[in-house]
Amino acid sequence: MSSRESKVHPNETRSTVASTTGGVMTEEVGAVTGELEVATRPLAAENITVTVRYAGADEWYTVEGSPIELGKGSGLPPSEPRELHERVVGHLTTPGKVVDGNEQATSLLGLSPADGDG
């Protein structure tokens, strides 16, 4: 996977990625596809928020399943922000399940510690 990465706010990490065919599921507008920017930002010591927008656009959307709770019971240990960001990006750029011949959009629901590794 290739992505351009940048920081805009302290503790926020962004990457520009190409979505899979199914796209990324958002809370506000459903699936978004194409060239996307993904941003992760810590909300508190044990939570991060994940947002996405069309590359270069102004409006950000909440990725379904965000915020992610870290630590106890989640199976996701608090990590270095860059490592966690890479794990989230890897998960969101992995093709979704194919149902009736159509790839489903990815979300953060079901994110596991192994997602994005390798």
N, C-alpha and C positions, 0 to 999 in steps of 0.2 A: 504494500500500500504506500502510495506517496502522498504526502500532505505538506502544506506550508503551515508553519506554526509561528504564532506570535503571542505576545502578552500585551494586553491593553490596560487592565487594571491590576493592582497588586494581587497576587495569588490567583489571577485568572489566566487560563491557558486557552488559546484558540488554535484550531487547525482548519484548513480548507481541504475538503475531500470531495470525491465524486461518490454520489450515493449509489446504492445498488438499484436494480430495476424497481423494486418495491418501495424504495425510499425509506425515510425516517418518519415514524408516527409522532405527531404533535398533539398537544391538548387542545389547541385553539383552532387549527385549520385542517387536521387530518394529516395525510402523508405528504411530505415534500420530497422532491426528487431533483437530481441534477447536481450542479456544483454548489456545495453547501459549506457554510462555516459552522463548526461545532465549538461551543465554549463551555468550559467547566469552571466553576467558582465555588470555593468553600463558603457555606452559609454559617456554619458553626464548627466546633471541633469535630463533630461526628456526622456532618451532613455536607453533601455537595449538590449544587444545582447544575443541570445540564440544559443548555438552550441551543437552538439551531436557527439559522436564517439562510436565505438564498445568498450566495456570495455577492458581497457589495451592497446588499439591500440594507435598509434601516431597521426594519422590524424583526425582532427576535421572538421565537416561539419556544414554549416549554416542551421538552421531549417527554413523551409518555413514560411514566415511571420515575420522573424527577420530582423532588430531590431524592438522592440516594442516601440511605442511612448506612453509616459505616460502623464497624465495631460489633458489639454484642449482638449475636443472633443473626446478623446479616450475611456472615461468611465473607465479608469484604473488610479486611483490616485497614485501618487508616494507613495511608501510604504517602510517599512523596507525591506532591501534586502532579508533577509531570508523568510519573508512572501511572497514576490513577487516570489521568487524562488519556494516555495512550491506550489503556485498557478499555475505556469508554468508547473511544474512536474505533478501536478494533472491533468491538461488539456491534456498533452501529453501521459499520461498513461490511459486515458479514451478511451474505444473502439470507433473507427470511425463508420460511417454509413455503413450499409451492402447494397451493390449494386450488383444485380445479384448473390447473394449468397457469395460474397466476402467482407470482412471488408476492408474499405478504410483506408489509412494511416492518422494519425493525423498531424496537423500543427498548427501554431499559428494564421492562418487566422481565424477570427471570435472569437478570445479569448474574453471572457466577464468578467466583474468583479466578477461574481458568480462562474466561473469555478475554480475548485480545492477546493472550500469551503466545509466544512462538512466532 
